[in-house]
Amino acid sequence: MGGTRRFMGMIGLLIGGGALGLALAGQPSDHSSEVADALFIADLNEDSAESAPQQQVVNGWVARDLMEIQTRQLDDLSAAVDRTQWLLGGIALLLGVVALTTALDGRRDAATSTTVGLQTVATPPPLTEPATD
């Protein structure tokens, strides 16, 4: 009975761990098209710039656009780190539950069996006296 309960518990923990992993999994964002767009617009603006001050303005716009993209990349990275920390915490919690239930099940098995030589024999339940009136 303890083995079946342990097996069902492990199945439940695997399902819970899988659900936790799927809930926290995230796809990394690809910002390469945004960078390409910003550089393309910069090239168009640079072609229309006729003087050094206009070129400086165009360069400032490009720098601003690229910094905005970098900020979004850092936000995505921070979210990925947070998901990883939550996933590792969930795995540690599930492993703790497995260790605790295994230890408790082992104690219960040890309390209900005795070892004779090299063979383990189950201890019968204690006899109770029938109730007398």
PyRosetta script that sets phi, psi and omega in degrees:
from pyrosetta import init, pose_from_sequence

init()
pose = pose_from_sequence("MGGTRRFMGMIGLLIGGGALGLALAGQPSDHSSEVADALFIADLNEDSAESAPQQQVVNGWVARDLMEIQTRQLDDLSAAVDRTQWLLGGIALLLGVVALTTALDGRRDAATSTTVGLQTVATPPPLTEPATD")
pose.set_psi(1, -40.5)
pose.set_omega(1, -179.8)
pose.set_phi(2, -65.7)
pose.set_psi(2, -35.1)
pose.set_omega(2, 179.1)
pose.set_phi(3, -67.1)
pose.set_psi(3, -39.9)
pose.set_omega(3, 178.5)
pose.set_phi(4, -66.0)
pose.set_psi(4, -42.6)
pose.set_omega(4, 178.9)
pose.set_phi(5, -63.4)
pose.set_psi(5, -40.7)
pose.set_omega(5, 179.1)
pose.set_phi(6, -65.6)
pose.set_psi(6, -42.0)
pose.set_omega(6, 179.0)
pose.set_phi(7, -62.7)
pose.set_psi(7, -45.3)
pose.set_omega(7, 179.5)
pose.set_phi(8, -64.7)
pose.set_psi(8, -37.1)
pose.set_omega(8, 176.4)
pose.set_phi(9, -63.9)
pose.set_psi(9, -41.0)
pose.set_omega(9, 178.7)
pose.set_phi(10, -66.0)
pose.set_psi(10, -38.6)
pose.set_omega(10, 177.0)
pose.set_phi(11, -62.8)
pose.set_psi(11, -43.5)
pose.set_omega(11, 178.1)
pose.set_phi(12, -61.8)
pose.set_psi(12, -41.2)
pose.set_omega(12, 178.5)
pose.set_phi(13, -67.0)
pose.set_psi(13, -38.0)
pose.set_omega(13, 177.4)
pose.set_phi(14, -64.4)
pose.set_psi(14, -42.2)
pose.set_omega(14, 178.5)
pose.set_phi(15, -64.8)
pose.set_psi(15, -43.6)
pose.set_omega(15, 178.4)
pose.set_phi(16, -63.2)
pose.set_psi(16, -41.7)
pose.set_omega(16, 178.2)
pose.set_phi(17, -65.6)
pose.set_psi(17, -39.6)
pose.set_omega(17, 176.9)
pose.set_phi(18, -64.8)
pose.set_psi(18, -42.2)
pose.set_omega(18, 178.3)
pose.set_phi(19, -63.8)
pose.set_psi(19, -40.3)
pose.set_omega(19, 178.3)
pose.set_phi(20, -63.8)
pose.set_psi(20, -42.9)
pose.set_omega(20, 178.5)
pose.set_phi(21, -62.8)
pose.set_psi(21, -42.4)
pose.set_omega(21, 178.9)
pose.set_phi(22, -68.0)
pose.set_psi(22, -36.7)
pose.set_omega(22, -179.6)
pose.set_phi(23, -67.5)
pose.set_psi(23, -33.3)
pose.set_omega(23, -175.8)
pose.set_phi(24, -96.1)
pose.set_psi(24, -6.9)
pose.set_omega(24, -179.4)
pose.set_phi(25, -71.5)
pose.set_psi(25, 139.3)
pose.set_omega(25, 179.1)
pose.set_phi(26, -139.0)
pose.set_psi(26, 148.6)
pose.set_omega(26, 177.8)
pose.set_phi(27, -89.8)
pose.set_psi(27, 132.5)
pose.set_omega(27, 177.3)
pose.set_phi(28, -67.7)
pose.set_psi(28, 142.1)
pose.set_omega(28, 180.0)
pose.set_phi(29, -82.5)
pose.set_psi(29, 144.0)
pose.set_omega(29, 178.4)
pose.set_phi(30, -105.4)
pose.set_psi(30, 114.0)
pose.set_omega(30, -177.0)
pose.set_phi(31, -101.8)
pose.set_psi(31, 10.9)
pose.set_omega(31, -175.9)
pose.set_phi(32, -65.5)
pose.set_psi(32, -34.3)
pose.set_omega(32, 179.2)
pose.set_phi(33, -68.9)
pose.set_psi(33, -34.5)
pose.set_omega(33, 177.8)
pose.set_phi(34, -66.2)
pose.set_psi(34, -39.5)
pose.set_omega(34, 178.2)
pose.set_phi(35, -65.7)
pose.set_psi(35, -43.9)
pose.set_omega(35, 179.0)
pose.set_phi(36, -61.9)
pose.set_psi(36, -40.7)
pose.set_omega(36, 177.6)
pose.set_phi(37, -62.5)
pose.set_psi(37, -44.4)
pose.set_omega(37, -178.9)
pose.set_phi(38, -63.1)
pose.set_psi(38, -41.4)
pose.set_omega(38, 179.8)
pose.set_phi(39, -70.9)
pose.set_psi(39, -34.5)
pose.set_omega(39, 176.7)
pose.set_phi(40, -64.7)
pose.set_psi(40, -45.3)
pose.set_omega(40, 177.7)
pose.set_phi(41, -63.2)
pose.set_psi(41, -37.2)
pose.set_omega(41, 178.1)
pose.set_phi(42, -62.8)
pose.set_psi(42, -42.4)
pose.set_omega(42, 178.4)
pose.set_phi(43, -63.1)
pose.set_psi(43, -40.8)
pose.set_omega(43, 178.3)
pose.set_phi(44, -63.8)
pose.set_psi(44, -44.8)
pose.set_omega(44, -179.7)
pose.set_phi(45, -67.7)
pose.set_psi(45, -35.0)
pose.set_omega(45, -179.2)
pose.set_phi(46, -68.0)
pose.set_psi(46, -34.6)
pose.set_omega(46, 177.8)
pose.set_phi(47, -65.7)
pose.set_psi(47, -30.6)
pose.set_omega(47, -179.3)
pose.set_phi(48, -88.0)
pose.set_psi(48, -10.1)
pose.set_omega(48, 179.2)
pose.set_phi(49, -77.7)
pose.set_psi(49, 129.1)
pose.set_omega(49, -175.5)
pose.set_phi(50, -108.3)
pose.set_psi(50, -15.2)
pose.set_omega(50, -177.6)
pose.set_phi(51, -133.2)
pose.set_psi(51, 168.2)
pose.set_omega(51, -179.4)
pose.set_phi(52, -60.7)
pose.set_psi(52, -42.9)
pose.set_omega(52, 178.1)
pose.set_phi(53, -61.9)
pose.set_psi(53, -37.7)
pose.set_omega(53, 178.0)
pose.set_phi(54, -66.8)
pose.set_psi(54, -37.2)
pose.set_omega(54, 177.3)
pose.set_phi(55, -65.9)
pose.set_psi(55, -36.7)
pose.set_omega(55, 177.3)
pose.set_phi(56, -64.5)
pose.set_psi(56, -39.7)
pose.set_omega(56, 178.1)
pose.set_phi(57, -64.0)
pose.set_psi(57, -44.3)
pose.set_omega(57, 179.2)
pose.set_phi(58, -61.2)
pose.set_psi(58, -44.0)
pose.set_omega(58, 178.7)
pose.set_phi(59, -62.0)
pose.set_psi(59, -37.0)
pose.set_omega(59, 177.0)
pose.set_phi(60, -65.0)
pose.set_psi(60, -39.8)
pose.set_omega(60, 177.7)
pose.set_phi(61, -63.9)
pose.set_psi(61, -42.8)
pose.set_omega(61, 179.8)
pose.set_phi(62, -63.4)
pose.set_psi(62, -44.9)
pose.set_omega(62, 179.4)
pose.set_phi(63, -59.9)
pose.set_psi(63, -42.8)
pose.set_omega(63, 178.6)
pose.set_phi(64, -61.7)
pose.set_psi(64, -46.1)
pose.set_omega(64, -179.2)
pose.set_phi(65, -63.1)
pose.set_psi(65, -43.7)
pose.set_omega(65, -179.7)
pose.set_phi(66, -68.1)
pose.set_psi(66, -35.8)
pose.set_omega(66, 176.7)
pose.set_phi(67, -66.8)
pose.set_psi(67, -34.4)
pose.set_omega(67, 176.8)
pose.set_phi(68, -64.5)
pose.set_psi(68, -40.5)
pose.set_omega(68, 178.1)
pose.set_phi(69, -66.2)
pose.set_psi(69, -41.1)
pose.set_omega(69, 178.3)
pose.set_phi(70, -63.2)
pose.set_psi(70, -36.9)
pose.set_omega(70, 178.3)
pose.set_phi(71, -64.0)
pose.set_psi(71, -42.6)
pose.set_omega(71, 177.6)
pose.set_phi(72, -64.9)
pose.set_psi(72, -37.5)
pose.set_omega(72, 177.3)
pose.set_phi(73, -62.8)
pose.set_psi(73, -42.6)
pose.set_omega(73, 179.0)
pose.set_phi(74, -66.4)
pose.set_psi(74, -36.8)
pose.set_omega(74, 176.2)
pose.set_phi(75, -63.0)
pose.set_psi(75, -42.2)
pose.set_omega(75, 177.8)
pose.set_phi(76, -63.8)
pose.set_psi(76, -41.1)
pose.set_omega(76, 179.3)
pose.set_phi(77, -64.6)
pose.set_psi(77, -41.2)
pose.set_omega(77, 178.5)
pose.set_phi(78, -63.4)
pose.set_psi(78, -40.2)
pose.set_omega(78, 177.9)
pose.set_phi(79, -64.9)
pose.set_psi(79, -38.1)
pose.set_omega(79, 178.6)
pose.set_phi(80, -65.7)
pose.set_psi(80, -38.8)
pose.set_omega(80, 178.1)
pose.set_phi(81, -65.6)
pose.set_psi(81, -41.4)
pose.set_omega(81, 178.0)
pose.set_phi(82, -62.1)
pose.set_psi(82, -43.7)
pose.set_omega(82, 178.8)
pose.set_phi(83, -61.8)
pose.set_psi(83, -41.5)
pose.set_omega(83, -179.9)
pose.set_phi(84, -63.5)
pose.set_psi(84, -41.9)
pose.set_omega(84, 178.9)
pose.set_phi(85, -63.8)
pose.set_psi(85, -42.3)
pose.set_omega(85, 177.9)
pose.set_phi(86, -65.0)
pose.set_psi(86, -39.5)
pose.set_omega(86, 179.8)
pose.set_phi(87, -65.6)
pose.set_psi(87, -44.3)
pose.set_omega(87, 177.9)
pose.set_phi(88, -64.2)
pose.set_psi(88, -38.3)
pose.set_omega(88, 176.4)
pose.set_phi(89, -63.8)
pose.set_psi(89, -40.4)
pose.set_omega(89, 177.6)
pose.set_phi(90, -65.3)
pose.set_psi(90, -40.0)
pose.set_omega(90, 177.6)
pose.set_phi(91, -64.4)
pose.set_psi(91, -42.6)
pose.set_omega(91, 178.5)
pose.set_phi(92, -62.9)
pose.set_psi(92, -39.8)
pose.set_omega(92, 178.0)
pose.set_phi(93, -64.4)
pose.set_psi(93, -44.6)
pose.set_omega(93, 179.1)
pose.set_phi(94, -64.1)
pose.set_psi(94, -39.6)
pose.set_omega(94, 176.9)
pose.set_phi(95, -65.4)
pose.set_psi(95, -36.2)
pose.set_omega(95, 176.0)
pose.set_phi(96, -63.9)
pose.set_psi(96, -40.4)
pose.set_omega(96, 177.5)
pose.set_phi(97, -64.4)
pose.set_psi(97, -42.1)
pose.set_omega(97, 178.1)
pose.set_phi(98, -61.6)
pose.set_psi(98, -46.4)
pose.set_omega(98, -179.4)
pose.set_phi(99, -62.9)
pose.set_psi(99, -42.1)
pose.set_omega(99, -179.4)
pose.set_phi(100, -66.2)
pose.set_psi(100, -46.4)
pose.set_omega(100, -179.0)
pose.set_phi(101, -67.9)
pose.set_psi(101, -34.3)
pose.set_omega(101, 177.4)
pose.set_phi(102, -66.6)
pose.set_psi(102, -42.5)
pose.set_omega(102, 179.2)
pose.set_phi(103, -65.4)
pose.set_psi(103, -43.0)
pose.set_omega(103, 179.1)
pose.set_phi(104, -66.2)
pose.set_psi(104, -38.8)
pose.set_omega(104, 179.0)
pose.set_phi(105, -67.4)
pose.set_psi(105, -37.8)
pose.set_omega(105, 177.0)
pose.set_phi(106, -64.4)
pose.set_psi(106, -38.8)
pose.set_omega(106, 177.5)
pose.set_phi(107, -65.5)
pose.set_psi(107, -40.7)
pose.set_omega(107, -179.4)
pose.set_phi(108, -65.4)
pose.set_psi(108, -41.2)
pose.set_omega(108, 178.3)
pose.set_phi(109, -65.0)
pose.set_psi(109, -39.9)
pose.set_omega(109, -179.9)
pose.set_phi(110, -67.2)
pose.set_psi(110, -32.8)
pose.set_omega(110, -179.0)
pose.set_phi(111, -74.9)
pose.set_psi(111, -22.1)
pose.set_omega(111, -176.6)
pose.set_phi(112, -108.1)
pose.set_psi(112, 11.1)
pose.set_omega(112, 178.1)
pose.set_phi(113, -140.6)
pose.set_psi(113, 157.0)
pose.set_omega(113, 176.0)
pose.set_phi(114, -128.3)
pose.set_psi(114, 153.9)
pose.set_omega(114, -179.5)
pose.set_phi(115, -104.3)
pose.set_psi(115, 126.6)
pose.set_omega(115, 176.4)
pose.set_phi(116, -118.2)
pose.set_psi(116, 109.8)
pose.set_omega(116, -175.5)
pose.set_phi(117, 64.9)
pose.set_psi(117, -121.2)
pose.set_omega(117, 178.6)
pose.set_phi(118, -105.4)
pose.set_psi(118, 5.4)
pose.set_omega(118, -175.7)
pose.set_phi(119, -111.7)
pose.set_psi(119, 135.3)
pose.set_omega(119, 177.8)
pose.set_phi(120, -92.7)
pose.set_psi(120, 128.2)
pose.set_omega(120, -178.2)
pose.set_phi(121, -118.8)
pose.set_psi(121, 133.3)
pose.set_omega(121, 179.1)
pose.set_phi(122, -69.5)
pose.set_psi(122, 137.2)
pose.set_omega(122, 178.2)
pose.set_phi(123, -81.5)
pose.set_psi(123, 128.6)
pose.set_omega(123, 179.9)
pose.set_phi(124, -69.4)
pose.set_psi(124, 155.2)
pose.set_omega(124, 178.6)
pose.set_phi(125, -65.5)
pose.set_psi(125, 152.4)
pose.set_omega(125, -178.9)
pose.set_phi(126, -66.0)
pose.set_psi(126, 145.7)
pose.set_omega(126, 178.2)
pose.set_phi(127, -79.2)
pose.set_psi(127, 140.6)
pose.set_omega(127, 178.3)
pose.set_phi(128, -112.9)
pose.set_psi(128, 146.0)
pose.set_omega(128, 177.6)
pose.set_phi(129, -75.3)
pose.set_psi(129, 136.4)
pose.set_omega(129, 176.5)
pose.set_phi(130, -65.9)
pose.set_psi(130, 145.4)
pose.set_omega(130, -178.9)
pose.set_phi(131, -71.1)
pose.set_psi(131, 133.5)
pose.set_omega(131, 178.7)
pose.set_phi(132, -112.5)
pose.set_psi(132, 145.8)
pose.set_omega(132, 179.7)
pose.set_phi(133, -87.3)
pose.dump_pdb("model.pdb")
